[in-house]
Structure formats: C-alpha cells, structure tokens
C-alpha cells in the first residue's frame, strides 16, 4: 500500500469539472509545502492505505509530491493497478528470496563455526594456581645484548657482543613489602630469593668467568596481562654494580633487572583437544572447497542460479577458513606446544622457555623500560644445603 499523508486542504477536482489551471497550481504548491513540513515529523511512519468511499479519497493526498491527476481514479482502479504491479514484480521477488535463502544458509554456517565452542578459552586461575611456583628453584640464564626495538644508547652492543649471566633463584611464598611498579603493586607480590646472592658472568675472549653480587628481588603472577589474555610471570633481581667484559661495548647496568615470561598451569584443561578439532574442521573445509571449484568448472552455463549458489558457498568457505586460521593462531598462543615450555619439577606448571629482559631508566619525573636482551630458564632441584 502507498504511504498516505493526511493534508488539511483536500483535493477538490472531480471528473467533468472545468479546471482552473492557476488554482490547481496554487493548490499543488500548497500541498508540496505542507508535505515538506510534515516529512521530518512523520519520519518512517507508515500507515496502511484505506481505499474507501469517495469522501475519504477526497481527503487524501498522494504519497508522492508529484502533481495529482485532475481526474480522480476510483478505489477499484487503484486496487487493480497495485495487483498488476505486484504480479509484474513477483518473479524478481522470488529470485531475490532464493538468493537470500543462500545467504542465510551461509550465515548459519558461519554462526556454527563461531559457536563451535561455547565455553570461553580465557578462564581465571583457580584457587592454588597462583602458588604453583612457591618454593620451586629455577636456573635463569640471562643473554644480554642488542635486540630490535631497544632504547639503549646507539653504541651499546653494536659489536654483537653478548653477556651470559647465570643465577639460581627460588620463588618463595613470602610476602614482598618493597613496592615495585613493575609488579603492579604489592598485592600478590612475593620475595624472589637469589641462591647465594650471586650470579656468574660467563667467560669471553679476553677474560674468564667471575661471580657478581646480586640482591634478592620479587616476583608476581600477573593474570590476563599476556597476549590474548594469557597469564605472565614477572620477576626482578638487583645487581650491586654494573657488569661488563673488559673492553666490551655491552654492559648490564647496576640496579634492578626485570624479566617477563609466560605462565601456564598444567591443570588438565589443555586446549590441545580443541586444536585437533579445529585442524580437522580446516581439512574438511579444504576438501569441500575443492569439490565446489570442480563443480563450478563443470558447469558450462554462462549464468545461472546454480553458479550463483556455488560462488556464494565458495565466498563463505573463504570466510570460514580465515576464521579457523585465526582460532588456530589464538589457540597456539593460549596453549603453546610443549617444546615452547619449561616444566616445573612436579610438572604442574610451565613457563615459556624464553622471556624478555629490561632495565628501568629514569628521565626526570618519568621512567622508561629499555630492552637488555632475552633469558632462558629451567627447573632444578635445590642443592642439598638449600634443603636443610
């Protein structure tokens, strides 16, 4: 039904009347102005047209702003014209509905892919998972040297020299009371004990190895602060003096040295099973896509509904494949391969085999963290004297 705008000035032209052209123009102008003023107020409001008596028709304006016909059409004529128009457009409407059906099927397949796993992969650590490192010993190997993106001086480490520093630490359960911004406050922060309060600097071409005094530091599990909402371990130790090889252009500054790596409790909720399902789904999509391409090549018609359907499905399969690839990448970050991890002695928690090392540089009232290198680690049994 056409939209109907009620006007205060009804049309007054009746078949057989002598038509005053100037009067008609004035009425048309008035109707246009009145319709323009009502558009904003009415918006998208649609009223069903009421084809009734001649009196009702006389009090209705056309839904368009075109000049009305001087000779009024009867309600029956309007109904017949509307029916003819709908009949003429029926084939196009049916074709569009068929295309919509194909798109609805594609959208439904996309929804199934998106909702294949209703449970959230990002879960908060359970009770006890924040303390899995308590009383564990780890050997930390610092590899100090120039890395991409560092803000250290331009001359620092340009020779390619590296400092290799080894130390053993214990993640104690004792509360840390020394506030450190790197740990995001005291809540959950614990004391990191450096065994014998020393580290060993590896030998170079010009000198042998030597021990360097190190103070105890702190550590904390930062929940959800890693890539894609994973958990990370942050810890630091404090060097009593600068460490460097004689004549070298790489040094580790005195003060606190900060380390960060991934933290993954091994609580039996591994996402590896989901990874297997995703890869299986990926293989199925590849086979289906190959079949559709073969069907498209076999269809010799230039145009047709079947070709449209195949191309629509191929397009959707491409979207589904991209979505699965993203899910696989995300899964690999949230549940790394075992080769990327280092397990605790009890195998109840794992840390990433490599992490980042940095130092804090104060500039006026502000501070920056400058990249110093990378580190590796491995779980070790405490020495006999440490067990006593």
N, C-alpha and C positions, 0 to 999 in steps of 0.2 A: 504494500500500500504506500502511496506517496505521502510525504510529510505534509501536514496541513498547518498553516499559520492563520489563526483567527485574527481578523482585522476589524477595526471599528467602522470602516467605511465599506459596506458590501458592494459587490459589482451589481450594476443595475441594467445591463444590456440584455435584452430579450429578443429572440428571433422575430424579425419583422419590424423592429423599431427603426426609426430614422436615426442614424448615428451621427452625433456631433463630434467630429474628429478632435477639435480643440478640447472639448470637455473630457473626451476619452484620454487624451494625453495628460491632462491635469490629474485625472484620477490615477493613471498609471504612475506618474511621478510621485503622487502621494503614497501609493502602495509601496513603491520602491523605498522611499524614505522610511516608512513605517516598518517595513520588513528589516531594513538595515538596523534600525534601532532595537529590534527585538532579538536579533541573532545572538548577541552576547548573553542576553538573559536566558534564552531558551537552550543554548548550547546544543548538546547532542540528544536532547529530549525528543522522543519520537511518539507520536500519537497515531493510533490506528485511524485510518480514514473511515469516515462514516458516509456511505452513499445512501442518502435517504430522500426525503421529499424535496421538491423544488425550492421550498423556503430555506432548507438547510444549505443547499448548494449555493443559493444566492448570498449566503452569509459567510462563504468560504473563499479564501484567496488561493491561488495556485501556489504549490510548494516552491516553484521557481520564481525568479524575479523577472521572467520574460513577460512581455505584454500578453494579457489574456485574450483569447479569441472573442471577437464581438458576438459570435453566435454560440450560445451555451450548448455543450454536449450533455446528453442525458446520462443518468447514472448507469443505465444499461449499456450505453456505448462505452463508458469508461471501464466497466467490468470486462466487456468483450476485448477491448484493446489490451488491458492488463493480462488477460488469459493468453492472448495471441503472443504478447511479448514474452511471457514465461515459457510458452511452448517453443518459441524460437530459440531461447537460450538454454533449453533443457539439455541438449547434447553437450554443450560446453560445461554446464554444471556437473553433469555426470562424469565427464573426463576429469575435471578438477577434483571431484570427490575421489576418484580412483588414485590420482596422484597423491592426494592427502593420505589415503589409506597406506600407500607405500611408505610415505614419510613417517606416518605413525608407527608402522612396523619397525622402521629403522630407529626411531627414537626409543621404542620399547626395548630393542636390543641394547641400545646404549645404556638405558636405565638398569638393565640386568647386569651389564658389565660393571657399572659404577657401584651397584649394591650387592656384588657377589659376596662381599664380606661385610656383614653388618656391624661386627664388633670393631671397636677402634683399636688401631695398632699402637697408638700412643697411650700408654697407661701409666698411672702414677706408681712410683715404687711402693711396694708393700712394706709392712712392718718388718724390720730386720734387714731389709735390703740396703739401707744406708750404712749399716755397720759391718758389711761383709769384709771390708778391708781391715777392720780392727785387729790389732796385734799381728798383722802379716808383715813379712820382710820382703823387700824388693831391691834388686840391684838396678841402679839407674846409670845409664851411660849417656852423658851429655856430649853432643857433637857440635862444637861452637865454630861458626864460620859464616861467611857472607851468604845470605839467602835472598831470593827475589822478594822485593817489597820491603826490605829493611830500611829503617830510617837512621841507621848508624852512619857515622861520617863516611864520605866518599872514599877515603883512603883506607878504611877499615876492611881488612880481608881481601883486598884486590889481588893479592898474590895467589889466592886459592888455598892458603894455609888453613888448617883446622886444628882446634884444641880438643883433645879427647880427655874427658874428665869422668872418673868412675867413683861412685859412692854407694853405700848401702844405707837404706832408710827403713824405719819402722813406722807404720801408720797406727799410732796409738789411739785409744779411745778417750784420752784425757781432753777436757775442755780447753780450748785456746782462749786466753784472755787478752791477747795482744791484737788490737783491732787492725785489720788489713783490708783495704778497699778491694784488692784483687779477689778476696774470698766473699765479697758481698755481705759483710757484717759478721758478727760473732755467732749468730745462730747456726748451729751445726758445724762450726769450725773446731778442729781438733789439732793436737800437737803432733807435728812430724819430727820424729827423733832421728838424728843422723848418727849412725853407729860410729863410735869412737870420735865423733865430731871432726872428721877429716875426709877429704877426698883425695884421689890420686890423679895427678896430671900425667898423661902418657908421654913417652919419650919422643924426641924429634931428631932431626939430623945433626943438631948442634949440642944437644944435651939429653941427659937421661930423665927418667921419671922422678917425680918428687911428690910429697904429701903437702896438702894445703889445709889450713884450719877452716872449719865450717861450723856455723851455729845452727841449732835446731830451728825448725820453721813451723809451718802449719799446713793443713790440708782440709778439703771440704768436697763433698759430692754436690754438684750444682744440678738440680733436677730440671730437665727440659730446656737447658740452655745450649745444647749442642745442635748440630744440623738436623733439621726436620723434627725437632722436639726431643732428640736423644739426650741422655744424661752425660755429664762430663766430670772428670776429676781435675781439680785444681790444687796445686801444692807449691810450696816455695822453700828454699833454704837461703842462708845468708853467708856470703863469703866475707871473711875478715879483711882481705886485701885483694887487690887486682891480681889476676892470674894471666900470665903470658909466657911464651917462649922467648929466650934471649934473641933479640934482633928481629922478632916476628912482627907482623902488622895486624895480628888478631889478638885481642885481649878479652877477657871476661871481667867486667867492672866489679869493684867491691860493692857489697850491699846485697840486696835480695834478688835472687834469680827465680823467675816464675815459670812454671811448667803446666801444660794442659794436655789432656788426652781423653779419649772416650771411655765410658764406664758402662759395662754390660753385665748385669746379674744373670747368672745361668740358672734360672728358676723353672726350667721346663716349659716355658711359654714361648719357645723359639718360633720365629716366623718362617723357618725353613720350609715347613709344610705348605704355607701359603705361596712361597716362591715356586715350589714344584707345581702347584695348581695353576699359577699364572703362566708358567712356561708351557704347560700342557695346553692351556687355552690359546696361547700365542701360536703354537703349532697348528691347532685346529683352524684358527683364522687364516693362516697362510695357505692351508690346503683348500679352504673354501674360496679364498680369493683367486687361487689358481684355476679352480673349476669355473668360476664366473668369467674369468678372462677367456677361457676356452669356449664357453657358451657364447660370449659376445663375438668372438671371431667366427664362430659357426653360423651366426645369424647374418644372412646375406641381405636382408632388407635395409633400405636406407634409413627409414624412420619406422617407428612403431612403439607400441606400449611396452612390448617385451624388452626392447633395448633400453627404454627409459627406466624400467624396473631394474635391469641388471646394473646400469650405471649408478642408479641410486644406491643399490646394495654395495657396490664397489666403493663408493664415496664413504658410506657409513663404516665399512670394514676398515678403511684407512684411518678413520677417527678412532675406531675401537683399538686398532693396532698401536696407535700413538698413545692412547690411554694406558694400555697394558705395558708399554715400554716405560712410561713414567712410573707406574706402580712397581715395576721390577727395580728400577733405579732407587726408588724410595725404600723398597724392601731391603736392598743391599746396604743402604746406609743404616737402617734401623736394626738390621740383623746381619752384621758382617760375616764373611766366611771365616772359618776357624783359623785359616792361615794368616788372617789380618789381626788376630788377637793373641794375647798372652794370658794364660790361665793362672789363677792362684793355686797354691799347693792343694787346697781342698777342691779345686775346680768348681767352686760355687760362684765365682765372679771372674770377669775377664776385663783386661784393659787393652786398648789398641796398642799394637806393637811399636808405634811411633807417635810422637807428640811434638808440640812446639815449645820453644824456649824463648823467653824475652826478659828484658830488664826495664825498670821504670826510670824515666828521665824527667826531672822536674824543670819546668820553664816558667819562672815567675810563680804565679799562683796556680798554674795549670801543670799537668803532667802528661807524659806520653809513654806508651809501651813500645820499645824498639825490639825487633826480632834479632835474636842472637844465634839461632840455629835450631836443631832438632834434638830429640833424645829417644832412646830406646830403653826398654826395661824387661826384667824377668823376675819371676817369683823365686825366692831362695829360702832355704831353711835357716833359721837363726843359728849362729855359732853356739858351740857348747857353753861358752862363758856367758852368752846372752840369755840362755835358758834358765840360768840359776837365779 
